[in-house]
Amino acid sequence: MSITRRVTFRLYPSKTQNERLHNWRKLHKLLYNACVSQRSTDYKQFGKSINYFDQQNCLPEFKECWIEFKELGSHALQATVKRVDFAFQRFFKLKLGYPKFKSARRYKGWTYPCKAGWKACTEGKNGYLKLTNLGNIQMRGQARDWGTPKTCTILFKQGKWYASITVDCVLTRTQADTGAVGLDFGTHHAVAFSDGTIIDNPRFIKQSQDKVNQLAKKSRRKRAPNYKKRIRPSCRWEKANQAVSRIQLKVARQRQDWQHKVASDIVSGNSFVATEQLNLKNLTKKAKKGSKRKRQKTGLNRNLLDVGIGNLKSLIKYKVNEVGGIYIEIPTRKVAPSQTCPGCGSRRKKDLSERIHTCDCGIKSLDRDVAAAQVMLNYARGKELTSSDVESPSSILCGSMRQLGAKKRQKLVPNL
């Protein structure tokens, strides 16, 4: 079965290549800001809505006027224009905030939406990346599965260059055992299994918090920026904040590595996984204004985000689907797994401080989270599965820029 996966390689450009890459990133940032400005100006002053195809068709004339954009490649420029279109779609459909101008430090990179302009010279381990008008760039990394490269995104983070490549490949993940498990996620225990296994919260943020506090104390003694008053930050302030960013990136990498290992262990022994639906956005909301438990709520949110429940569930889901298993999420409000007994099904409200589940039906004492995981598994086994419960792997989820390939060179059809 062929599927699309994303692989990230670290790039090691020469000094000359590094300067040109920064210049290209700046040009893509200027094009992004120009497209945002055009859309805003035409609508506010003339009441005209500009779409992606209007701006795409202006690119040839734009490159004749600004010749420095010619070496970037037509498809990469189209992807940057499409990125603006995605930003406006998110604003109109999801109300996620009006697109803003990007500064150089906040614009990470650009995308090649097809095979034009680049070539990955590798078999999945190390190799080099060939970019048109730039040459070969050494890269390091290793892919679990390798196949036909499709798209490439060049990223600049924390002083390092990366190439994120989507690949159509054939899966090599082995078939999982015919086991079934229920999973309960939380902060006291990161994951509780229906068979009694418990994985504790690794608390990566807590381990690095002392270093972050020391660096934050140093940065408070330096001259911080105030862009309204046109006060630029001092070099030592920037250096201290870069050190904080390095620690935060390390924490993110540790968490991602831990999540992949946990998800792989779960899928290797089970082909049927049941868990609960969670609205993480509401769970991690800030405390209400004037609340007396503001610090407690802040700590709870930090622990929830430290586990990364949303990403962990996504990893388990796609790994289960890869091996042809079943992943199902039960309705939390309907089942109430934390308040339900896995033995007799009776409900009893429990306080959060009550960590042991007991019942008059004779079931032995269980950890609260383990009992909830057993309730989820029992409900999922007794539920009649529909086609919506069993999802097949999809290649559309590997980067929104792939949508550009489907609409490549498409023209608007005039209304008749």
C-alpha positions in Angstrom: 0.0 0.0 0.0 1.4 3.4 -1.1 1.1 6.3 1.3 2.6 9.8 1.7 4.9 10.5 4.6 7.0 13.5 5.6 10.8 13.2 6.3 12.9 16.1 7.6 16.7 16.3 6.9 19.2 18.8 8.3 20.9 20.9 5.7 24.6 22.0 5.8 25.0 24.8 3.2 28.3 26.5 2.5 28.8 30.1 3.4 27.8 31.4 0.0 24.8 29.1 -0.1 23.7 30.2 3.3 23.7 33.8 2.2 21.7 33.1 -0.9 19.2 31.0 1.1 18.7 33.9 3.5 18.2 36.2 0.5 15.6 33.8 -1.0 13.8 33.6 2.3 13.6 37.4 2.4 12.3 37.6 -1.2 9.5 35.0 -0.4 8.7 37.1 2.7 8.4 40.2 0.6 6.1 38.4 -1.9 3.9 37.2 0.9 3.5 40.7 2.3 2.9 42.1 -1.1 0.0 39.6 -1.7 -1.5 40.4 1.7 -1.3 44.1 1.0 -2.9 43.8 -2.4 -5.9 41.8 -1.0 -6.4 44.3 1.8 -6.0 47.4 -0.3 -8.3 46.3 -3.2 -11.0 45.3 -0.8 -10.9 48.4 1.5 -10.5 51.0 -1.3 -12.3 49.4 -4.3 -14.5 46.8 -2.7 -12.9 44.1 -4.9 -12.1 40.6 -3.7 -8.8 39.2 -4.9 -8.4 35.4 -5.1 -5.5 33.1 -5.6 -5.8 32.9 -9.4 -5.8 36.6 -9.8 -2.5 36.9 -8.0 -1.0 33.8 -9.6 -1.7 35.2 -13.1 0.1 38.4 -12.1 3.4 36.6 -11.3 4.9 36.7 -14.9 4.5 40.5 -15.1 5.7 40.8 -11.5 8.9 38.9 -12.3 9.6 41.1 -15.3 9.5 44.2 -13.1 11.4 42.6 -10.2 14.0 40.4 -11.9 15.5 39.2 -8.7 12.5 36.9 -8.2 13.2 35.0 -11.4 15.8 32.7 -9.9 13.3 31.5 -7.2 11.3 29.4 -9.7 7.7 29.9 -10.8 6.3 26.9 -8.7 7.9 28.1 -5.5 6.4 31.6 -6.0 3.0 30.1 -6.7 3.2 28.2 -3.4 4.0 31.4 -1.5 0.9 33.0 -3.1 -1.1 30.0 -2.2 0.1 30.3 1.4 -1.6 33.7 1.5 -4.7 32.2 0.1 -4.7 29.6 2.9 -4.3 32.3 5.5 -7.4 34.2 4.2 -9.4 30.9 4.0 -8.6 30.2 7.6 -9.7 33.7 8.5 -13.1 33.6 6.7 -14.0 30.0 7.5 -12.5 29.4 11.0 -12.2 33.0 12.2 -8.6 32.5 13.3 -7.4 36.1 12.9 -6.8 38.4 9.9 -3.5 37.6 8.1 -0.7 39.9 9.1 2.5 41.1 7.5 5.4 38.8 8.3 8.8 40.0 9.6 12.0 38.3 8.5 12.4 36.5 11.9 8.9 35.1 11.7 9.0 33.9 8.1 10.6 30.4 8.3 10.9 29.3 4.6 9.2 28.4 1.3 7.9 25.3 -0.5 8.4 23.6 -3.8 4.9 22.1 -4.5 6.1 19.7 -7.2 9.3 18.2 -8.6 10.4 21.4 -10.4 13.3 23.4 -8.9 14.8 20.7 -6.7 15.9 17.1 -6.5 16.6 14.9 -3.4 19.8 12.8 -4.2 19.4 10.2 -1.5 18.0 6.7 -0.8 16.5 7.8 2.5 19.7 8.2 4.5 21.9 11.3 4.3 22.8 12.5 0.7 22.4 16.0 -0.7 19.7 18.3 -2.0 20.0 19.9 -5.4 18.3 23.3 -5.8 18.1 25.1 -9.1 20.4 28.2 -9.3 22.1 27.2 -6.0 23.7 23.8 -6.4 24.1 20.7 -4.1 23.6 21.1 -0.4 24.7 18.3 1.9 22.0 16.9 4.2 21.8 14.4 7.0 18.9 12.4 8.2 17.2 9.0 7.8 13.7 8.0 6.7 11.8 5.0 8.0 10.3 4.4 4.5 11.6 5.9 1.3 10.0 6.2 -2.1 9.3 8.9 -4.7 9.8 12.5 -3.4 6.9 14.8 -4.2 7.2 18.2 -2.4 10.0 20.0 -0.5 9.8 22.7 2.1 13.0 24.6 3.1 12.9 25.8 6.7 15.2 28.0 8.8 14.9 27.4 12.6 17.3 28.5 15.4 20.1 29.2 13.0 19.8 25.8 11.2 18.4 24.9 7.8 16.1 21.9 7.2 14.5 20.3 4.2 11.0 18.7 4.9 10.3 16.3 2.1 7.0 14.5 1.4 7.5 11.0 -0.1 5.1 8.5 -1.7 6.4 5.2 -0.2 5.3 1.6 0.5 4.8 0.9 4.2 7.1 -1.6 5.9 5.4 -1.5 9.3 4.6 -5.1 10.4 1.1 -6.3 11.1 0.1 -5.7 14.7 -1.0 -8.5 17.1 -4.7 -9.2 17.4 -4.9 -7.5 20.8 -7.4 -4.9 22.0 -6.7 -2.1 24.5 -8.4 0.9 26.0 -6.4 4.1 26.7 -7.1 6.9 29.1 -4.9 10.1 28.9 -4.3 12.5 31.7 -1.8 14.5 33.7 -1.3 12.3 36.8 -0.6 9.3 34.5 0.2 10.2 30.9 -1.4 7.0 29.6 -3.3 4.3 31.5 -4.0 1.0 29.7 -7.0 -1.3 30.3 -4.7 -4.1 31.2 -3.3 -2.2 34.2 -0.1 -0.8 32.5 0.6 2.8 33.4 3.0 5.3 31.7 3.8 8.2 33.9 4.0 11.8 32.7 7.7 12.4 31.6 7.4 16.1 32.6 9.9 17.4 30.1 9.0 21.0 30.9 9.6 20.6 34.6 13.0 19.1 34.0 14.2 22.2 32.1 12.3 24.9 34.0 15.2 25.8 36.3 17.4 26.5 33.3 14.7 28.6 31.7 14.1 30.6 34.9 17.8 31.4 35.2 18.0 32.6 31.6 14.8 34.6 31.9 16.3 36.3 35.0 19.3 37.3 32.9 17.2 38.6 30.0 15.2 40.8 32.4 18.4 42.7 33.2 19.0 43.4 29.6 17.4 46.0 27.3 14.2 44.5 26.0 12.7 45.7 22.7 9.8 48.2 22.5 8.8 48.5 18.8 6.2 51.2 19.5 8.9 53.4 21.0 11.4 52.2 18.4 13.7 50.8 21.0 15.8 47.9 19.6 16.8 45.0 21.9 20.4 44.7 23.1 22.6 41.9 21.7 22.8 40.3 25.2 19.0 40.3 25.4 18.7 38.5 22.0 21.5 36.0 23.1 19.6 35.2 26.3 16.3 34.6 24.5 18.0 32.5 21.9 19.3 30.3 24.7 15.7 29.9 26.0 14.5 29.0 22.5 17.2 26.3 22.2 16.0 24.7 25.5 12.3 24.8 24.4 13.2 23.2 21.0 15.1 20.4 22.8 12.0 19.8 25.0 9.8 19.6 21.9 12.1 17.1 20.3 12.2 15.0 23.5 8.4 15.0 23.7 8.0 14.1 20.0 10.5 11.2 20.4 8.7 9.9 23.5 5.3 10.1 21.8 6.5 8.1 18.7 8.0 5.4 21.0 4.8 5.1 23.1 2.6 5.0 20.0 4.8 2.4 18.3 4.7 0.2 21.5 0.9 0.4 21.6 0.4 -0.4 18.0 2.9 -3.3 18.0 0.8 -5.3 20.4 -2.8 -4.2 19.5 -4.9 -3.9 16.4 -8.0 -2.5 18.2 -7.5 0.7 20.2 -10.3 2.6 22.0 -10.0 5.9 23.7 -12.3 8.9 24.5 -13.1 12.1 22.7 -11.4 15.1 24.2 -11.9 18.8 23.6 -8.4 19.9 24.3 -9.1 23.5 23.4 -11.6 23.8 26.3 -9.5 21.7 28.6 -6.5 24.1 28.3 -8.4 27.3 28.5 -7.1 30.0 30.8 -8.8 30.5 34.2 -11.6 33.0 34.3 -10.9 36.5 35.3 -10.9 36.9 39.0 -10.7 33.2 39.7 -9.1 32.1 42.9 -7.6 29.0 41.3 -5.6 30.7 38.6 -2.3 29.2 39.5 -3.8 25.7 39.8 -5.4 26.0 36.4 -2.1 27.3 34.9 -0.3 24.3 36.3 -2.9 21.9 35.0 -2.7 23.4 31.5 1.0 23.1 31.6 0.9 19.4 32.5 -1.7 18.7 29.8 0.4 20.5 27.1 3.5 18.8 28.3 2.1 15.3 27.6 0.9 16.5 24.2 -2.3 14.4 24.2 -3.6 15.7 20.9 -0.4 14.8 19.0 -0.1 11.5 20.8 -3.6 10.5 19.8 -2.9 11.4 16.2 0.3 9.3 16.1 -1.6 6.3 17.5 -4.4 6.7 15.1 -2.3 6.8 11.9 0.0 4.0 13.1 -3.1 1.8 13.8 -4.6 2.6 10.4 -1.3 1.8 8.7 -1.4 -1.9 9.9 -5.1 -2.2 9.1 -6.3 -2.0 12.7 -9.3 -0.2 14.2 -9.1 3.1 16.1 -12.3 4.4 17.8 -13.1 7.3 20.1 -16.1 6.9 22.3 -18.3 9.9 23.3 -17.1 11.1 26.7 -20.2 12.8 27.9 -22.4 9.9 27.0 -20.3 7.1 28.5 -18.6 9.1 31.4 -15.7 6.6 31.7 -14.2 8.2 34.9 -17.6 7.9 36.7 -18.6 4.4 35.5 -17.7 1.0 37.0 -16.2 -1.4 34.4 -17.7 -4.3 36.2 -21.4 -3.5 36.6 -21.8 -0.3 34.6 -23.2 1.8 37.5 -22.2 5.5 37.8 -21.0 7.3 40.8 -19.6 10.8 40.8 -15.9 11.0 42.0 -13.8 13.9 43.0 -10.4 14.4 41.3 -8.7 13.5 44.6 -10.2 10.0 44.5 -7.6 8.0 42.6 -8.8 4.4 43.4 -12.0 3.0 42.0 -14.1 0.8 44.2 -17.6 -0.6 43.8 -20.1 -2.7 45.7 -20.4 -5.2 42.8 -17.3 -6.9 44.0 -14.7 -5.7 41.5 -11.3 -5.4 42.9 -9.8 -2.0 43.6 -8.4 -0.4 40.5 -6.6 2.8 39.6 -9.1 5.4 38.5 -7.5 5.8 35.1 -7.2 2.1 34.5 -10.9 1.6 35.3 -11.8 4.4 32.9 -9.7 2.7 30.1 -11.6 -0.6 30.8 -14.9 1.2 30.4 -13.9 2.6 27.1 -12.8 -0.8 25.8 -16.0 -2.5 26.9 -18.1 0.2 25.3 -16.1 0.0 22.0 -16.4 -3.8 21.9 -20.1 -3.7 22.3 -20.7 -0.9 19.8 -21.6 -1.7 16.2 -18.8 -0.2 14.1 -19.7 1.9 11.1 -17.6 3.0 8.2 -16.8 6.3 9.9 -15.2 4.5 12.8 -12.6 2.8 10.6 -10.5 5.3 8.6 -8.0 4.5 5.9 -4.7 6.3 5.7 -4.9 9.5 3.7 -2.1 11.3 1.9 -3.9 14.6 2.0 -2.9 15.2 5.6 0.8 15.6 4.8 0.9 19.3 4.3 -1.7 21.8 3.0 0.7 22.9 0.2 -0.1 19.6 -1.6 -3.5 21.1 -2.5 -1.6 23.4 -4.8 -0.7 20.5 -7.0 -4.3 19.6 -7.5 -5.1 23.1 -8.7 -1.9 23.6 -10.6 -2.3 26.0 -13.6 -6.1 26.0 -13.1 -7.9 29.0 -14.5 -11.1 30.5 -13.5 -14.1 29.7 -15.6 -16.1 32.9 -16.4 -19.7 33.0 -15.5 -22.0 32.7 -18.6 
